[in-house]
């Protein structure tokens, strides 16, 4: 019988597991559950005889993929997939997919919430400011960026976006100003919301040169990846600009330094929180299950990322 493994150090919500099980068992497959595991060896042992695997932030490295004797597909329940060794998967003929869009509203609401939290002085009782009529720049206009734009417009913000991979007409049809260059985005927007992936082109690309262009009272919001920030140069921006703030749900390595020296202008959640809602949990998990069934039963590779 075809086996599908849910391997999650941080388990899905029970309702999500129930939904995944329904999809898998309706297809005539068996569901294998590995939750709260504490060692890579447990994952390697369990993956050895399954056909498909659903993970969240779990590491599917070469050792794990090679251990999957029958493994045909790995689905990362979420947008990012840098926790999967794509080269090892491709070498073994294993298809890797993500579930784009399933977590997008949750991440967008978090980005908006952090902006409100900051402009209202972390809700410390003192008078703050409002987001209305402020200018927000969206760096990468994918699923999350679109939702951030929708929410920001509801606040009455002016919204701009830069994304060389999205047609200008698609951005402008959403009532968002499409800017021609990254430099223009950072020069004209007081708030910037980051939604770029982590890859060889983007790692440490958010640097001093870019951030120093931002207008007065600049606020950078990062719900994307820690690796896209040049952390040493971020410290230099904080030191040189007393009007600069950084809000993130991916704590930087220099978090303690930032909290010690710039607590009024820096906020990081205790852990990555973007997809931590019940709705996102369920949506991504069930989407992953459907994609595995679609691939194994019908050869559907719509969301394959290691082509």
Secondary structure as UniProt FT lines:
FT   STRAND          3..8
FT   HELIX           14..26
FT   TURN            27..28
FT   STRAND          30..35
FT   HELIX           40..47
FT   TURN            48..49
FT   STRAND          52..55
FT   HELIX           62..67
FT   TURN            69..70
FT   STRAND          73..76
FT   TURN            82..83
FT   HELIX           86..92
FT   STRAND          95..98
FT   TURN            100..101
FT   HELIX           104..119
FT   HELIX           121..123
FT   TURN            132..133
FT   STRAND          135..139
FT   HELIX           143..155
FT   STRAND          158..162
FT   TURN            164..165
FT   HELIX           168..172
FT   TURN            173..175
FT   STRAND          177..178
FT   HELIX           182..188
FT   STRAND          191..194
FT   TURN            200..204
FT   HELIX           208..211
FT   TURN            212..213
FT   STRAND          219..222
FT   HELIX           226..228
FT   HELIX           231..240
FT   TURN            242..243
FT   STRAND          245..248
FT   TURN            253..254
FT   HELIX           255..261
FT   TURN            263..265
FT   STRAND          266..268
FT   TURN            274..275
FT   HELIX           278..298
FT   TURN            302..303
//
